[in-house]
């Protein structure tokens, strides 16, 4: 199982969004800790060394360190904002 870490920006976004949506995204991030490469809705980013995970209209951008077994969540934004 991988350890999950959050950037300041991702943590701030999760704390400010509606609670029901934040709980839904947090549940998916916990599932991501079990297998960060093999989940559905995960794609490797082309202009960034990480991955993106889709939860409804929201995107979670993260990197994986397989040597130390941790996932670092970089950004959590809506579909239109995350790629800017």
N, CA, C and O atoms as a DFTB+ gen file, in Angstrom:
336 C
 N C O
     1  1       0.841      -1.182       0.000
     2  2       0.000       0.000       0.000
     3  2       0.884       1.242       0.000
     4  3       1.869       1.316       0.734
     5  1       0.524       2.199      -0.819
     6  2       1.271       3.433      -0.958
     7  2       0.796       4.465       0.065
     8  3      -0.369       4.476       0.462
     9  1       1.707       5.315       0.476
    10  2       1.364       6.418       1.373
    11  2       0.944       7.611       0.506
    12  3       1.539       7.853      -0.544
    13  1      -0.067       8.347       0.937
    14  2      -0.582       9.499       0.189
    15  2      -0.080      10.788       0.837
    16  3      -0.189      10.968       2.050
    17  1       0.471      11.681       0.014
    18  2       0.841      13.018       0.477
    19  2       0.142      14.036      -0.430
    20  3      -0.162      13.738      -1.585
    21  1      -0.106      15.225       0.094
    22  2      -0.806      16.267      -0.645
    23  2       0.039      17.529      -0.716
    24  3       0.734      17.873       0.241
    25  1      -0.021      18.220      -1.854
    26  2       0.588      19.540      -1.943
    27  2      -0.302      20.517      -1.178
    28  3      -1.451      20.202      -0.867
    29  1       0.223      21.691      -0.877
    30  2      -0.572      22.705      -0.170
    31  2      -1.805      23.090      -0.981
    32  3      -2.892      23.270      -0.432
    33  1      -1.623      23.214      -2.285
    34  2      -2.724      23.614      -3.154
    35  2      -3.829      22.552      -3.172
    36  3      -5.008      22.892      -3.070
    37  1      -3.465      21.276      -3.298
    38  2      -4.465      20.200      -3.326
    39  2      -5.198      20.112      -1.999
    40  3      -6.413      19.914      -1.974
    41  1      -4.480      20.255      -0.903
    42  2      -5.099      20.216       0.420
    43  2      -6.082      21.370       0.594
    44  3      -7.173      21.194       1.135
    45  1      -5.686      22.539       0.134
    46  2      -6.533      23.731       0.234
    47  2      -7.825      23.565      -0.565
    48  3      -8.900      23.931      -0.090
    49  1      -7.724      23.015      -1.776
    50  2      -8.905      22.807      -2.617
    51  2      -9.852      21.802      -1.967
    52  3     -11.063      22.024      -1.940
    53  1      -9.316      20.702      -1.446
    54  2     -10.164      19.690      -0.814
    55  2     -10.868      20.222       0.426
    56  3     -12.007      19.843       0.698
    57  1     -10.214      21.089       1.174
    58  2     -10.832      21.650       2.382
    59  2     -11.933      22.654       2.069
    60  3     -12.857      22.825       2.864
    61  1     -11.845      23.321       0.919
    62  2     -12.814      24.369       0.580
    63  2     -14.010      23.879      -0.227
    64  3     -15.008      24.592      -0.332
    65  1     -13.936      22.691      -0.795
    66  2     -15.058      22.211      -1.609
    67  2     -16.164      21.665      -0.718
    68  3     -15.932      21.403       0.462
    69  1     -17.358      21.490      -1.263
    70  2     -18.461      20.922      -0.464
    71  2     -18.073      19.565       0.127
    72  3     -17.385      18.767      -0.510
    73  1     -18.522      19.329       1.335
    74  2     -18.101      18.149       2.092
    75  2     -18.419      16.832       1.391
    76  3     -17.586      15.926       1.379
    77  1     -19.606      16.711       0.811
    78  2     -19.962      15.458       0.159
    79  2     -19.052      15.151      -1.034
    80  3     -18.691      13.995      -1.255
    81  1     -18.682      16.170      -1.795
    82  2     -17.779      15.993      -2.925
    83  2     -16.362      15.679      -2.445
    84  3     -15.682      14.835      -3.027
    85  1     -15.919      16.354      -1.387
    86  2     -14.586      16.103      -0.838
    87  2     -14.478      14.669      -0.314
    88  3     -13.436      14.034      -0.479
    89  1     -15.528      14.156       0.309
    90  2     -15.514      12.777       0.804
    91  2     -15.469      11.775      -0.346
    92  3     -14.798      10.747      -0.250
    93  1     -16.176      12.068      -1.424
    94  2     -16.163      11.200      -2.596
    95  2     -14.765      11.143      -3.207
    96  3     -14.278      10.064      -3.546
    97  1     -14.123      12.295      -3.348
    98  2     -12.776      12.357      -3.911
    99  2     -11.772      11.698      -2.968
   100  3     -10.868      10.995      -3.420
   101  1     -11.924      11.922      -1.659
   102  2     -11.013      11.305      -0.681
   103  2     -11.126       9.784      -0.721
   104  3     -10.119       9.089      -0.583
   105  1     -12.315       9.267      -0.904
   106  2     -12.509       7.815      -0.995
   107  2     -11.770       7.264      -2.214
   108  3     -11.130       6.216      -2.125
   109  1     -11.850       7.951      -3.336
   110  2     -11.157       7.504      -4.546
   111  2      -9.649       7.601      -4.394
   112  3      -8.919       6.762      -4.921
   113  1      -9.170       8.616      -3.679
   114  2      -7.736       8.741      -3.452
   115  2      -7.239       7.600      -2.568
   116  3      -6.135       7.096      -2.772
   117  1      -8.040       7.190      -1.595
   118  2      -7.666       6.047      -0.759
   119  2      -7.592       4.767      -1.587
   120  3      -6.705       3.941      -1.368
   121  1      -8.514       4.592      -2.537
   122  2      -8.454       3.444      -3.440
   123  2      -7.208       3.503      -4.312
   124  3      -6.625       2.474      -4.653
   125  1      -6.810       4.715      -4.667
   126  2      -5.622       4.925      -5.482
   127  2      -4.364       4.444      -4.757
   128  3      -3.405       4.016      -5.400
   129  1      -4.361       4.511      -3.442
   130  2      -3.208       4.085      -2.656
   131  2      -2.946       2.591      -2.791
   132  3      -1.808       2.153      -2.620
   133  1      -3.963       1.802      -3.092
   134  2      -3.783       0.361      -3.245
   135  2      -3.067       0.008      -4.540
   136  3      -2.203      -0.869      -4.547
   137  1      -3.413       0.676      -5.638
   138  2      -2.803       0.394      -6.941
   139  2      -2.828       1.657      -7.793
   140  3      -3.773       1.847      -8.558
   141  1      -1.821       2.533      -7.689
   142  2      -1.863       3.816      -8.402
   143  2      -1.720       3.712      -9.915
   144  3      -2.035       4.669     -10.623
   145  1      -1.258       2.581     -10.427
   146  2      -1.081       2.453     -11.875
   147  2      -2.224       1.715     -12.554
   148  3      -2.446       1.908     -13.749
   149  1      -2.954       0.877     -11.830
   150  2      -3.904      -0.010     -12.470
   151  2      -5.365       0.340     -12.326
   152  3      -6.212      -0.464     -12.714
   153  1      -5.700       1.476     -11.800
   154  2      -7.111       1.835     -11.638
   155  2      -7.705       2.326     -12.952
   156  3      -6.991       2.748     -13.861
   157  1      -9.033       2.259     -13.025
   158  2      -9.722       2.832     -14.173
   159  2      -9.633       4.351     -14.100
   160  3      -9.426       4.912     -13.024
   161  1      -9.788       5.010     -15.229
   162  2      -9.783       6.472     -15.335
   163  2      -8.436       7.095     -14.997
   164  3      -8.384       8.279     -14.662
   165  1      -7.353       6.342     -15.075
   166  2      -6.010       6.871     -14.843
   167  2      -5.296       6.949     -16.181
   168  3      -5.276       5.982     -16.943
   169  1      -4.709       8.112     -16.462
   170  2      -3.937       8.279     -17.692
   171  2      -2.629       8.978     -17.366
   172  3      -2.570       9.828     -16.477
   173  1      -1.594       8.615     -18.085
   174  2      -0.298       9.260     -17.947
   175  2      -0.369      10.614     -18.660
   176  3      -0.918      10.709     -19.758
   177  1       0.183      11.655     -18.040
   178  2       0.170      12.992     -18.641
   179  2       1.282      13.103     -19.681
   180  3       2.338      12.488     -19.533
   181  1       1.046      13.885     -20.730
   182  2       2.036      14.016     -21.792
   183  2       3.056      15.111     -21.504
   184  3       4.233      14.942     -21.824
   185  1       2.645      16.219     -20.913
   186  2       3.560      17.338     -20.673
   187  2       3.988      17.446     -19.217
   188  3       4.495      18.482     -18.787
   189  1       3.785      16.385     -18.471
   190  2       4.077      16.398     -17.036
   191  2       4.504      14.987     -16.647
   192  3       4.010      14.024     -17.233
   193  1       5.396      14.832     -15.687
   194  2       5.866      13.480     -15.345
   195  2       4.894      12.666     -14.493
   196  3       5.295      11.646     -13.932
   197  1       3.662      13.070     -14.380
   198  2       2.731      12.384     -13.502
   199  2       1.563      11.756     -14.225
   200  3       1.617      11.470     -15.421
   201  1       0.501      11.550     -13.457
   202  2      -0.717      10.916     -13.941
   203  2      -1.910      11.793     -13.589
   204  3      -1.815      12.695     -12.757
   205  1      -3.042      11.508     -14.244
   206  2      -4.272      12.175     -13.852
   207  2      -5.326      11.109     -13.613
   208  3      -5.373      10.088     -14.300
   209  1      -6.161      11.365     -12.635
   210  2      -7.214      10.449     -12.243
   211  2      -8.520      11.208     -12.293
   212  3      -8.618      12.310     -11.754
   213  1      -9.525      10.638     -12.932
   214  2     -10.798      11.321     -13.129
   215  2     -11.827      10.837     -12.114
   216  3     -12.030       9.636     -11.939
   217  1     -12.477      11.800     -11.444
   218  2     -13.598      11.524     -10.542
   219  2     -14.709      12.481     -10.951
   220  3     -14.745      13.631     -10.513
   221  1     -15.615      11.997     -11.795
   222  2     -16.681      12.862     -12.313
   223  2     -16.096      13.972     -13.158
   224  3     -15.349      13.707     -14.101
   225  1     -16.426      15.217     -12.833
   226  2     -15.890      16.371     -13.557
   227  2     -14.584      16.863     -12.954
   228  3     -14.026      17.849     -13.436
   229  1     -14.088      16.216     -11.932
   230  2     -12.866      16.631     -11.245
   231  2     -11.688      15.789     -11.697
   232  3     -11.842      14.612     -12.025
   233  1     -10.509      16.400     -11.711
   234  2      -9.279      15.713     -12.075
   235  2      -8.297      15.813     -10.919
   236  3      -8.146      16.869     -10.306
   237  1      -7.633      14.705     -10.629
   238  2      -6.620      14.645      -9.587
   239  2      -5.300      14.374     -10.287
   240  3      -5.136      13.329     -10.918
   241  1      -4.358      15.302     -10.184
   242  2      -3.043      15.144     -10.806
   243  2      -2.080      14.699      -9.716
   244  3      -2.017      15.307      -8.648
   245  1      -1.328      13.631      -9.992
   246  2      -0.440      13.077      -8.975
   247  2       0.797      12.455      -9.606
   248  3       0.826      12.167     -10.803
   249  1       1.815      12.255      -8.783
   250  2       3.017      11.531      -9.178
   251  2       3.155      10.312      -8.282
   252  3       2.612      10.273      -7.179
   253  1       3.885       9.324      -8.766
   254  2       4.080       8.083      -8.020
   255  2       5.570       7.835      -7.857
   256  3       6.327       7.914      -8.825
   257  1       5.993       7.535      -6.635
   258  2       7.365       7.130      -6.374
   259  2       7.319       5.665      -5.950
   260  3       6.992       5.349      -4.806
   261  1       7.652       4.771      -6.891
   262  2       7.573       3.340      -6.623
   263  2       8.676       2.855      -5.688
   264  3       8.506       1.842      -5.010
   265  1       9.794       3.557      -5.643
   266  2      10.895       3.142      -4.762
   267  2      10.550       3.321      -3.290
   268  3      10.896       2.481      -2.459
   269  1       9.870       4.411      -2.969
   270  2       9.526       4.717      -1.582
   271  2       8.051       4.463      -1.278
   272  3       7.605       4.698      -0.155
   273  1       7.296       3.989      -2.258
   274  2       5.884       3.650      -2.113
   275  2       5.039       4.814      -1.603
   276  3       4.343       4.691      -0.596
   277  1       5.105       5.942      -2.307
   278  2       4.177       7.020      -1.974
   279  2       3.630       7.686      -3.222
   280  3       4.274       7.719      -4.271
   281  1       2.427       8.215      -3.079
   282  2       1.723       8.955      -4.125
   283  2       1.600      10.389      -3.636
   284  3       1.107      10.633      -2.535
   285  1       2.050      11.343      -4.455
   286  2       1.964      12.753      -4.089
   287  2       0.901      13.416      -4.955
   288  3       1.070      13.535      -6.168
   289  1      -0.199      13.849      -4.332
   290  2      -1.284      14.525      -5.041
   291  2      -0.874      15.983      -5.225
   292  3      -0.682      16.714      -4.253
   293  1      -0.745      16.392      -6.476
   294  2      -0.264      17.733      -6.801
   295  2      -1.401      18.731      -6.904
   296  3      -1.304      19.850      -6.400
   297  1      -2.488      18.320      -7.563
   298  2      -3.556      19.268      -7.843
   299  2      -4.904      18.558      -7.910
   300  3      -4.989      17.414      -8.357
   301  1      -5.944      19.234      -7.469
   302  2      -7.320      18.751      -7.580
   303  2      -8.136      19.918      -8.121
   304  3      -8.349      20.909      -7.422
   305  1      -8.595      19.800      -9.368
   306  2      -9.361      20.882      -9.994
   307  2     -10.394      20.300     -10.944
   308  3     -10.392      19.105     -11.241
   309  1     -11.272      21.167     -11.411
   310  2     -12.263      20.730     -12.394
   311  2     -11.589      20.510     -13.735
   312  3     -10.453      20.930     -13.957
   313  1     -12.300      19.855     -14.607
   314  2     -11.758      19.469     -15.898
   315  2     -11.242      20.664     -16.697
   316  3     -10.197      20.567     -17.339
   317  1     -11.947      21.768     -16.668
   318  2     -11.544      22.934     -17.450
   319  2     -10.362      23.691     -16.868
   320  3      -9.664      24.390     -17.604
   321  1     -10.122      23.575     -15.594
   322  2      -9.068      24.339     -14.939
   323  2      -7.750      23.606     -14.780
   324  3      -6.697      24.240     -14.723
   325  1      -7.788      22.291     -14.708
   326  2      -6.600      21.536     -14.323
   327  2      -5.480      21.595     -15.347
   328  3      -4.311      21.548     -14.964
   329  1      -5.786      21.695     -16.621
   330  2      -4.757      21.652     -17.652
   331  2      -4.216      23.017     -18.039
   332  3      -3.384      23.110     -18.941
   333  1      -4.662      24.069     -17.388
   334  2      -4.177      25.423     -17.704
   335  2      -2.876      25.708     -17.013
   336  3      -2.322      26.797     -17.164
